[in-house]
Amino acid sequence: IRVLVTRLKTLKNEEVTVPNALILNGEVTNYSALSREAGLVLRVTVSIGYDVPWRQVEAMLVQAAKATTGVLQTPEPYVLQRELGATAVL
């Protein structure tokens, strides 16, 4: 942490420089603060076209989550369909 910037080291061993003004004026999400005790819910947005069988995509996403190291099996991973867009399911 410096006067004008904060430097962060990523998991890929990259150094990212973030202006402190951005940190002070924005939202900071700390994914590691409570994750060891209470777990962590991660979300991802996926858009698929109407011509794609969404049940198949849903099954593939759940299968991928279950196969991911560190993902709890209970409660079971799930897919939440949020909306039907003009050209895609979100």
N, C-alpha and C positions, 0 to 999 in steps of 0.2 A: 504494500500500500504506500503510495506516494501522495504528495500534496494534490496533484492534478489528475493522476490516473491510478488505477488498480490493475495489477498484472496477475493473471490467473494461468495456471498450468493445467492443460487438459489431459484426459486419459491417454491421448495419442502423443503426449510429451510436447505439445505445442504451447507456446506462450501467447496468450490473448491479452491485449491491452484495452481496458475499458475506461473511458473518461468518468471521473467521479461524478460529474454533473449528471450523466446518464443514470448512474446508480441512485443518486439522491432524488432525481425527478421521476424515476420509474419504479416498477415493481420487481422485487428480487424474490425468486422462489428457491428455497433451500430444500432440495430433495433428500439430503442426508440427515437433517437434524432429528427427525422423529422416525425415520424409516427402520432403524434397528429394533425399536420397541414396538411400534404400532404397524409396521409394514408400510407399503407405498402403493398407491393406485396410479398406474400410468395410463395415459390415453394417447391414441393416435387417430388422426382423421384420414379416412380412406374414401375416395370417390370411385364409384363404378358406374358404367353406362347401363341404361335400361335393358340392353340386349344381353347382359351378363347375368347368369343365374345367381342371384344374391344369396340364396341358401348355401350354395357351393362355396362362395366367397366367405360367408360367415363361418362355415365349417373349417375352411382352410386357416382363417385367422385364429380361431380357437385352438386348432391343432398346433399352429406355430407358437402360440403363447404357452401351451402345455409343454412343448419341447424346449422351451427357453430355460436355461439354467437360472435358478433363483426364483422362478415364478411359483408361487404356492398353488397346490392342486385343490386346496380348500380355503376359501370359497373358490369354486371353479371359474376360470376365465370366461368372460362373456363379451358379446358384441351388442352395442346399443345403436340401433338405427335412429338417427336424429331427425332426418328430413328427406323429403323427396324434392330434389332440385329441378330446374327447368330441363336439364339434360343429363342429370346423374342422381344416383342415390348417395346420400352423405351419411 
